[in-house]
């Protein structure tokens, strides 16, 4: 059973791994013994990785603006240099949120959300797939959302992107499952992170959402760890194109 979940010595990349759910995923992979590259948008990525290194983990930092296609490609190339040209696990956790009424949503913010939350996911998946297909093995873990199933409120760009991530996950799985690559996604529920700061501060909306969570609490980055390790390991070898809710039961109530 230990071997089924053992990913020590594997090589991983995590986008958006400096905070929130992305950090939870990056920390889980590092703690499990993976050599991990963390891609972040600010100098915080260097502080995050230094903290992991001080705990004895093999980690590397890459700073990149994932709104830019060229920056995505550069970040992937630099990550692969750190990993010696090999890759076993790709986790695409980078994401942003912008809130406006649909009729007032600025086009520049629409582009910003779609570029990071969907275009970057596609580029990282495609580049990772090219490496993984050559050796016939790999694990790709995307981050979907509750908004992959429903539209949310004041978040049209985010919902459109996360719906796209869900369908992209399924499409890539169809192409690659028979060639040794498992492509799946985690769909976090309502999590107490910076991304949901507006909801956490809105008592009425917070209470409306909280009452529907059977687990009785909002999630934390630590709640991402178990599913991340499962999807990164041989334990999930026959799981393909799945969107796994990690939501405290929100969807089923």
Sine and cosine of phi, psi and omega as CSV:
sin_phi,cos_phi,sin_psi,cos_psi,sin_omega,cos_omega
0.00,0.00,-0.62,0.78,0.03,-1.00
-0.86,0.50,-0.67,0.75,-0.02,-1.00
-0.91,0.42,-0.50,0.87,-0.02,-1.00
-0.88,0.47,-0.56,0.83,-0.04,-1.00
-0.96,-0.29,0.06,1.00,-0.07,-1.00
-0.97,0.23,0.88,-0.47,0.05,-1.00
-0.84,-0.54,0.31,0.95,0.02,-1.00
-0.88,0.47,0.67,-0.74,-0.01,-1.00
1.00,0.06,-0.13,0.99,0.04,-1.00
-0.97,0.25,0.32,-0.95,-0.01,-1.00
-0.92,-0.40,0.75,-0.66,-0.14,-0.99
-0.70,-0.72,0.47,-0.88,0.16,-0.99
-0.83,-0.56,0.70,-0.71,0.08,-1.00
-0.79,-0.61,0.88,-0.48,0.11,-0.99
-1.00,0.07,0.54,-0.84,-0.01,-1.00
0.91,0.41,0.54,0.84,-0.13,-0.99
-1.00,-0.04,0.30,0.95,-0.06,-1.00
-1.00,-0.09,-0.26,0.97,-0.05,-1.00
-0.38,-0.92,0.21,-0.98,0.10,-0.99
0.83,0.55,-0.62,-0.78,-0.08,-1.00
-0.91,0.42,-0.58,0.81,0.03,-1.00
-0.88,0.47,-0.63,0.78,0.06,-1.00
-0.91,0.41,-0.64,0.76,0.05,-1.00
-0.85,0.53,-0.65,0.76,0.01,-1.00
-0.94,0.35,-0.70,0.71,0.01,-1.00
-0.89,0.45,-0.68,0.73,0.01,-1.00
-0.89,0.45,-0.64,0.77,0.01,-1.00
-0.88,0.48,-0.71,0.70,-0.02,-1.00
-0.91,0.41,-0.65,0.76,0.03,-1.00
-0.90,0.43,-0.71,0.71,0.00,-1.00
-0.89,0.45,-0.49,0.87,0.00,-1.00
-0.99,0.12,-0.01,1.00,0.09,-1.00
0.99,-0.16,0.21,0.98,0.05,-1.00
-0.99,0.14,0.59,-0.81,0.24,-0.97
-0.98,0.20,0.87,-0.49,-0.24,-0.97
-0.82,-0.57,0.76,-0.65,0.16,-0.99
-0.99,-0.16,0.80,-0.60,0.06,-1.00
-0.97,-0.26,0.83,-0.56,0.05,-1.00
-0.97,-0.24,0.82,-0.58,0.02,-1.00
-0.68,-0.73,0.26,-0.97,-0.12,-0.99
-1.00,-0.05,-0.15,0.99,-0.05,-1.00
-0.70,-0.71,0.01,-1.00,0.03,-1.00
-0.91,0.42,-0.22,0.98,0.06,-1.00
-0.84,0.54,-0.45,0.89,-0.03,-1.00
-0.89,0.46,-0.57,0.82,0.00,-1.00
-0.94,0.34,-0.62,0.79,0.05,-1.00
-0.92,0.39,-0.67,0.74,-0.01,-1.00
-0.88,0.48,-0.75,0.67,-0.02,-1.00
-0.92,0.39,-0.60,0.80,0.04,-1.00
-0.88,0.47,-0.63,0.77,0.05,-1.00
-0.89,0.46,-0.64,0.77,0.04,-1.00
-0.93,0.36,-0.63,0.78,0.03,-1.00
-0.89,0.45,-0.62,0.78,-0.01,-1.00
-0.91,0.42,-0.35,0.94,0.06,-1.00
-1.00,0.01,0.06,1.00,0.08,-1.00
1.00,-0.07,0.19,0.98,-0.04,-1.00
-1.00,-0.04,0.53,-0.85,0.04,-1.00
-1.00,0.09,0.98,-0.20,-0.08,-1.00
-0.68,-0.74,0.41,-0.91,0.01,-1.00
-0.67,-0.74,0.48,-0.88,-0.02,-1.00
-0.91,-0.41,0.68,-0.73,0.13,-0.99
-0.75,-0.67,0.84,-0.55,0.06,-1.00
-1.00,-0.09,0.76,-0.65,-0.03,-1.00
-0.38,-0.92,0.55,-0.83,0.09,-1.00
-1.00,-0.07,0.99,-0.16,-0.12,-0.99
-0.97,0.24,0.05,1.00,0.17,-0.98
-0.94,0.34,-0.39,0.92,-0.05,-1.00
-0.99,-0.14,0.75,-0.66,0.03,-1.00
-0.88,0.47,-0.69,0.72,-0.01,-1.00
-0.89,0.45,-0.58,0.81,0.05,-1.00
-0.91,0.41,-0.57,0.82,0.08,-1.00
-0.88,0.48,-0.74,0.67,-0.02,-1.00
-0.91,0.42,-0.65,0.76,0.03,-1.00
-0.89,0.45,-0.69,0.72,-0.01,-1.00
-0.88,0.47,-0.64,0.77,0.02,-1.00
-0.92,0.40,-0.70,0.71,0.01,-1.00
-0.87,0.49,-0.69,0.72,-0.01,-1.00
-0.91,0.42,-0.62,0.79,0.04,-1.00
-0.89,0.46,-0.67,0.74,-0.02,-1.00
-0.92,0.38,-0.51,0.86,0.08,-1.00
-0.90,0.44,-0.68,0.73,0.05,-1.00
-0.88,0.48,-0.60,0.80,-0.10,-0.99
-1.00,-0.03,0.15,0.99,0.04,-1.00
0.93,0.36,0.44,0.90,0.07,-1.00
0.99,0.12,0.10,0.99,-0.03,-1.00
-0.89,-0.46,0.45,-0.89,0.00,-1.00
-0.44,-0.90,0.75,-0.67,0.04,-1.00
-0.93,-0.37,-0.54,0.84,-0.14,-0.99
-0.70,-0.72,0.79,-0.62,0.12,-0.99
-0.86,-0.51,0.83,-0.55,0.06,-1.00
-0.87,-0.50,0.88,-0.47,-0.07,-1.00
-0.98,-0.20,1.00,0.02,-0.08,-1.00
-0.96,-0.27,-0.07,1.00,-0.02,-1.00
-0.90,0.44,0.72,-0.70,0.02,-1.00
-0.22,-0.98,0.49,-0.87,0.05,-1.00
-0.75,-0.66,0.24,-0.97,0.01,-1.00
-0.74,-0.67,0.69,-0.72,0.12,-0.99
-0.73,-0.69,0.71,-0.70,-0.09,-1.00
-0.86,-0.51,0.83,-0.55,0.13,-0.99
-0.43,-0.90,0.40,-0.92,0.20,-0.98
-0.85,0.53,0.59,-0.81,-0.10,-0.99
-0.83,0.56,-0.64,0.77,-0.05,-1.00
-0.96,0.29,-0.20,0.98,-0.02,-1.00
-0.92,-0.40,0.05,1.00,-0.13,-0.99
-0.91,0.41,0.86,-0.52,-0.04,-1.00
-0.94,0.33,0.65,-0.76,-0.03,-1.00
-0.89,0.46,-0.60,0.80,-0.02,-1.00
-0.91,0.41,-0.53,0.85,0.04,-1.00
-0.98,0.20,-0.53,0.85,0.13,-0.99
-0.85,0.53,-0.76,0.65,-0.01,-1.00
-0.87,0.49,-0.67,0.75,-0.02,-1.00
-0.87,0.50,-0.73,0.68,0.00,-1.00
-0.91,0.42,-0.73,0.68,-0.03,-1.00
-0.90,0.43,-0.63,0.78,-0.01,-1.00
-0.89,0.46,-0.70,0.71,-0.04,-1.00
-0.99,0.16,-0.70,0.71,-0.14,-0.99
-0.99,0.13,-0.28,0.96,-0.01,-1.00
-0.77,-0.64,-0.81,0.58,-0.04,-1.00
-0.87,0.49,-0.68,0.73,0.02,-1.00
-0.89,0.46,-0.64,0.77,0.03,-1.00
-0.87,0.50,-0.70,0.71,0.00,-1.00
-0.89,0.46,-0.73,0.68,-0.03,-1.00
-0.88,0.47,-0.73,0.69,-0.03,-1.00
-0.90,0.43,-0.64,0.76,0.04,-1.00
-0.90,0.44,-0.71,0.70,-0.03,-1.00
-0.90,0.44,-0.71,0.71,0.00,-1.00
-0.91,0.41,-0.66,0.75,0.05,-1.00
-0.90,0.45,-0.66,0.75,-0.01,-1.00
-0.87,0.50,-0.63,0.78,0.02,-1.00
-0.86,0.51,-0.63,0.78,0.01,-1.00
-0.96,0.30,-0.72,0.70,-0.09,-1.00
-0.93,0.37,-0.58,0.81,-0.01,-1.00
-0.89,0.45,-0.52,0.85,-0.03,-1.00
-0.91,0.42,-0.50,0.86,-0.01,-1.00
-0.95,-0.31,-0.02,1.00,0.08,-1.00
0.95,0.32,0.45,0.89,0.01,-1.00
-0.39,-0.92,0.63,-0.78,0.11,-0.99
0.10,-0.99,0.36,-0.93,0.02,-1.00
-0.78,-0.62,0.86,-0.52,0.06,-1.00
-0.91,-0.41,0.81,-0.59,-0.03,-1.00
-0.86,-0.51,0.95,-0.30,0.06,-1.00
-1.00,-0.04,0.27,-0.96,0.05,-1.00
-0.90,-0.44,0.94,-0.34,0.05,-1.00
-1.00,-0.02,-0.60,-0.80,-0.09,-1.00
-0.15,-0.99,0.26,-0.97,0.21,-0.98
-0.86,0.51,-0.49,0.87,0.02,-1.00
-0.96,0.27,0.03,1.00,0.20,-0.98
-0.96,0.27,-0.36,0.93,0.00,-1.00
-0.97,-0.25,-0.61,0.80,0.00,-1.00
-0.75,-0.66,0.15,-0.99,-0.23,-0.97
-1.00,0.09,-0.28,0.96,-0.06,-1.00
0.93,0.36,-0.15,-0.99,0.03,-1.00
-0.74,-0.68,0.74,-0.67,0.01,-1.00
0.89,0.45,0.36,0.93,0.00,-1.00
-0.75,-0.67,0.79,0.62,-0.07,-1.00
-0.88,0.47,-0.63,0.78,-0.01,-1.00
-0.93,0.38,-0.70,0.71,0.02,-1.00
-0.88,0.48,-0.72,0.70,-0.01,-1.00
-0.90,0.43,-0.65,0.76,0.03,-1.00
-0.89,0.45,-0.68,0.73,-0.01,-1.00
-0.91,0.41,-0.71,0.71,-0.05,-1.00
-0.95,0.32,-0.51,0.86,0.16,-0.99
-0.90,0.45,-0.63,0.78,0.06,-1.00
-0.91,0.42,-0.63,0.78,0.03,-1.00
-0.88,0.47,-0.65,0.76,0.03,-1.00
-0.87,0.48,-0.75,0.66,-0.03,-1.00
-0.94,0.34,-0.58,0.82,0.06,-1.00
-0.89,0.45,-0.68,0.74,0.03,-1.00
-0.84,0.54,-0.71,0.71,0.00,-1.00
-0.92,0.39,-0.67,0.74,-0.02,-1.00
-0.90,0.43,-0.70,0.71,0.01,-1.00
-0.91,0.40,-0.60,0.80,0.04,-1.00
-0.88,0.48,-0.67,0.74,0.02,-1.00
-0.87,0.50,-0.62,0.78,-0.03,-1.00
-0.97,0.23,-0.55,0.84,-0.22,-0.98
-0.91,-0.41,-0.22,0.98,-0.08,-1.00
-0.85,0.52,-0.62,0.78,-0.02,-1.00
-0.98,0.18,0.03,1.00,-0.03,-1.00
-0.86,-0.50,0.33,0.95,0.15,-0.99
1.00,-0.09,0.06,1.00,-0.03,-1.00
-0.92,-0.38,0.83,-0.56,0.10,-1.00
-1.00,-0.08,0.84,-0.54,0.04,-1.00
-0.89,-0.46,0.90,-0.43,0.00,-1.00
-0.66,-0.75,0.12,-0.99,0.00,-1.00
-0.66,-0.75,0.53,-0.85,0.17,-0.99
-0.98,-0.18,0.73,-0.68,0.06,-1.00
-0.93,-0.36,1.00,-0.08,-0.01,-1.00
-0.91,0.41,0.56,-0.83,0.14,-0.99
-0.99,0.13,-0.55,-0.84,0.00,-1.00
-0.99,0.14,0.91,-0.42,-0.12,-0.99
-0.91,-0.41,0.63,-0.78,0.01,-1.00
-0.99,0.13,0.97,0.23,-0.01,-1.00
-0.75,-0.66,0.11,-0.99,0.00,-1.00
-0.85,0.52,-0.53,0.85,-0.05,-1.00
-0.89,0.46,-0.47,0.88,-0.02,-1.00
-0.96,-0.27,0.40,0.92,-0.06,-1.00
-0.84,0.55,-0.65,0.76,-0.02,-1.00
-0.90,0.44,-0.64,0.77,0.02,-1.00
-0.94,0.34,-0.63,0.78,-0.02,-1.00
-0.91,0.42,-0.49,0.87,-0.02,-1.00
-1.00,0.03,-0.23,0.97,-0.01,-1.00
-1.00,-0.09,0.99,-0.10,-0.15,-0.99
-0.85,0.53,-0.66,0.75,-0.02,-1.00
-0.89,0.46,-0.75,0.67,-0.01,-1.00
-0.93,0.37,-0.63,0.78,0.03,-1.00
-0.86,0.51,-0.71,0.70,-0.01,-1.00
-0.91,0.40,-0.64,0.77,0.03,-1.00
-0.87,0.50,-0.68,0.73,-0.02,-1.00
-0.96,0.28,-0.67,0.74,-0.10,-1.00
-0.89,0.45,-0.59,0.81,-0.06,-1.00
-0.92,0.39,-0.31,0.95,-0.02,-1.00
-1.00,-0.07,0.03,1.00,-0.02,-1.00
-0.99,-0.14,0.97,-0.25,-0.05,-1.00
-0.84,0.54,-0.51,0.86,0.01,-1.00
-0.92,0.39,-0.26,0.97,0.10,-1.00
0.99,0.13,0.20,0.98,0.01,-1.00
-0.37,-0.93,0.31,-0.95,0.17,-0.99
-0.98,0.18,0.41,-0.91,-0.04,-1.00
-0.98,0.19,0.17,-0.98,0.03,-1.00
-0.74,-0.67,0.23,-0.97,0.06,-1.00
-0.82,0.57,-0.53,0.85,0.02,-1.00
-0.89,0.45,-0.43,0.90,0.00,-1.00
-0.94,0.33,-0.20,0.98,0.03,-1.00
-1.00,0.07,-0.28,0.96,-0.21,-0.98
-0.91,0.41,-0.76,0.65,-0.07,-1.00
-0.88,0.48,-0.71,0.71,-0.01,-1.00
-0.92,0.38,-0.58,0.82,0.05,-1.00
-0.88,0.47,-0.74,0.67,0.00,-1.00
-0.90,0.44,-0.66,0.75,0.04,-1.00
-0.84,0.54,-0.75,0.66,-0.05,-1.00
-0.95,0.30,-0.35,0.94,0.01,-1.00
-1.00,0.02,-0.16,0.99,-0.14,-0.99
-0.94,-0.35,0.09,-1.00,0.05,-1.00
-0.92,0.40,-0.26,0.97,0.01,-1.00
-0.88,0.48,-0.38,0.92,-0.04,-1.00
-0.95,-0.31,0.37,0.93,-0.10,-1.00
-0.88,0.47,-0.39,0.92,0.00,-1.00
-0.95,-0.32,0.29,0.96,0.06,-1.00
-0.97,-0.23,0.87,-0.49,-0.14,-0.99
-0.69,-0.73,0.80,-0.59,0.08,-1.00
0.94,0.35,0.36,0.93,-0.04,-1.00
-1.00,0.06,0.56,-0.83,0.12,-0.99
-0.91,-0.41,0.96,-0.28,-0.15,-0.99
-0.99,-0.15,0.91,-0.41,0.05,-1.00
-0.95,0.31,0.78,-0.63,0.17,-0.99
-0.88,-0.47,0.99,0.11,-0.29,-0.96
-0.66,-0.75,0.20,0.98,0.00,-1.00
0.91,0.41,0.29,0.96,0.02,-1.00
1.00,-0.05,0.14,0.99,-0.08,-1.00
-0.81,0.58,-0.71,0.71,-0.12,-0.99
-0.92,0.39,-0.47,0.88,-0.13,-0.99
-1.00,-0.07,0.00,1.00,0.01,-1.00
-1.00,-0.02,0.00,0.00,0.00,0.00
